[in-house]
Amino acid sequence: MARIRKEQLSKHHHRTAFDCGVEELNTFIQKTARRQDERHLVRTTVLVDPDRPERILAYDSTAPCEIAPPPGVRAWRKYPHPVPFLRIARLASDLSARGQGLGELALLAAIEDAATISREFTAIGGLVVDARDQKAAAFYGKYGFIRIEEDGLQLFLPIQDCISLMNDTDAE
């Protein structure tokens, strides 16, 4: 995979051809994502090859949410309200592109979106995800996500880490 481009999901993307091997994630991108995006319920970003921009190689969907202040974060210890976050609602890569790092690129796209929202629009605590299983939780853990509960499947990445990751990526 030489070049990858990040785009917002649109009508020209061939959603029906996407297959990540998980029916729920396939059905979402094929039948639900664009409609929810148009209604401003989620934002779906796709990764494409510029030479075949209609083909979706990977995607992430994010939505705003609030969560109770995560334990162990001193800055929020006495904060009396839920903290606004950006939630990764779904993240998947096509089976044809497995092993090429596109899951990581989709995750970095979501992290970039969280950093942009924090810098340009409104304060958020970071990025939160409800992992499908322990294997998925381990994937997020490799990128600095912290489990909210020990062995739990909800993890978060503080906004300072999102911004730092984007600053490090920009410097490369």
C-alpha positions in Angstrom: 0.0 0.0 0.0 1.9 3.0 -1.2 -0.3 6.0 -0.5 -3.5 6.2 1.6 -5.9 9.1 1.8 -8.4 9.9 4.5 -11.8 11.0 3.4 -15.3 11.5 4.9 -17.6 8.7 3.8 -19.7 9.8 0.8 -21.9 8.5 -2.0 -19.0 7.7 -4.3 -17.5 5.1 -1.9 -18.4 1.5 -2.7 -19.7 0.4 0.7 -21.2 -2.9 -0.4 -17.8 -4.3 -1.4 -16.3 -3.8 2.1 -15.7 -7.0 4.1 -13.8 -7.0 7.4 -15.1 -10.5 8.4 -17.4 -9.1 11.1 -21.0 -9.0 9.9 -22.0 -6.2 12.4 -19.2 -3.9 11.1 -19.9 -4.8 7.5 -23.6 -4.0 7.9 -22.8 -0.7 9.6 -20.6 0.6 6.8 -22.8 -0.9 4.0 -26.3 0.2 5.3 -26.1 2.6 8.2 -23.0 4.8 8.3 -23.9 7.3 5.6 -27.4 7.9 6.9 -26.1 8.4 10.5 -23.4 10.7 9.1 -26.0 12.8 7.3 -28.0 13.1 10.5 -24.9 14.2 12.4 -25.0 11.2 14.7 -21.6 9.8 13.8 -18.8 10.8 11.6 -17.3 8.1 9.4 -13.9 8.5 8.0 -12.6 6.1 5.3 -9.1 5.3 4.2 -8.7 4.8 0.4 -6.0 4.3 -2.2 -5.9 7.5 -4.3 -5.7 5.3 -7.4 -9.0 3.6 -6.5 -10.7 6.2 -4.2 -14.1 4.5 -4.4 -12.8 1.4 -2.6 -12.9 1.5 1.2 -9.8 -0.1 2.8 -10.6 0.8 6.4 -12.9 3.0 8.3 -13.6 4.5 11.7 -16.8 6.1 13.0 -16.8 8.5 15.9 -19.4 10.2 18.0 -19.5 12.6 20.9 -20.2 11.2 24.3 -19.8 11.8 28.0 -18.4 9.4 30.6 -17.9 9.5 34.3 -14.4 10.9 35.2 -12.0 7.9 34.7 -10.5 6.8 38.0 -6.8 7.5 38.5 -6.8 10.7 36.5 -5.9 13.3 39.1 -7.2 16.3 37.0 -10.7 14.9 37.1 -10.7 13.3 40.6 -13.1 15.9 42.1 -14.8 16.8 38.9 -18.6 16.5 39.7 -19.9 16.0 36.1 -19.5 13.5 33.3 -16.5 14.4 31.0 -17.1 15.0 27.3 -15.1 12.6 25.1 -15.0 11.5 21.4 -16.1 7.8 21.2 -14.8 5.4 18.6 -18.1 3.8 17.7 -16.6 1.4 15.1 -13.2 0.7 13.5 -12.5 -1.9 10.8 -10.2 -2.8 7.9 -11.1 -4.8 4.8 -9.9 -8.4 4.7 -8.1 -7.7 1.4 -5.9 -5.1 3.2 -5.1 -7.0 6.4 -1.5 -7.0 7.6 -0.9 -3.6 6.0 -1.3 -1.4 9.1 -4.6 0.1 8.0 -6.3 -0.6 11.4 -3.5 1.5 13.0 -4.0 4.2 10.4 -7.8 4.2 11.0 -7.1 4.5 14.7 -4.6 7.4 14.1 -7.4 9.1 12.0 -9.7 9.0 15.1 -6.9 10.2 17.4 -6.3 13.1 14.9 -10.0 14.0 14.9 -10.0 14.1 18.8 -6.9 16.3 18.8 -8.5 18.6 16.2 -11.8 18.9 18.0 -9.9 19.8 21.2 -7.7 22.4 19.6 -10.2 24.0 17.3 -13.7 23.6 18.6 -14.3 22.5 22.2 -12.6 20.9 25.2 -12.8 17.1 25.4 -11.2 14.7 27.8 -9.9 12.5 25.0 -10.9 9.4 23.0 -12.9 6.5 24.5 -13.6 3.1 23.0 -15.7 0.0 24.0 -13.5 -2.8 22.7 -15.3 -5.8 21.3 -13.2 -8.3 23.2 -9.8 -8.7 25.1 -7.9 -9.0 21.8 -9.3 -5.6 20.6 -8.6 -4.1 24.0 -5.0 -5.3 23.7 -4.8 -3.6 20.3 -5.9 -0.3 21.8 -3.6 -0.8 24.7 -0.6 -0.8 22.4 -1.4 2.8 21.5 -1.6 4.0 25.1 -5.3 3.5 25.8 -6.0 3.0 29.5 -8.6 0.6 30.8 -11.2 2.3 32.9 -11.7 -0.8 34.9 -9.1 -3.6 35.4 -9.7 -6.2 32.6 -12.6 -4.1 31.4 -13.3 -3.4 27.8 -13.8 0.3 28.0 -10.6 2.2 27.4 -9.6 5.8 27.0 -6.8 7.9 25.7 -6.4 11.3 27.4 -6.6 14.3 25.1 -3.0 15.3 26.0 -1.9 12.0 24.6 -4.0 12.4 21.4 -2.4 15.8 20.9 1.1 14.5 21.6 0.7 11.6 19.2 -0.4 14.0 16.5 2.5 16.4 17.2 4.9 13.5 17.0 3.3 12.3 13.7 3.5 15.8 12.2 7.2 16.1 13.1 8.0 12.9 11.2 
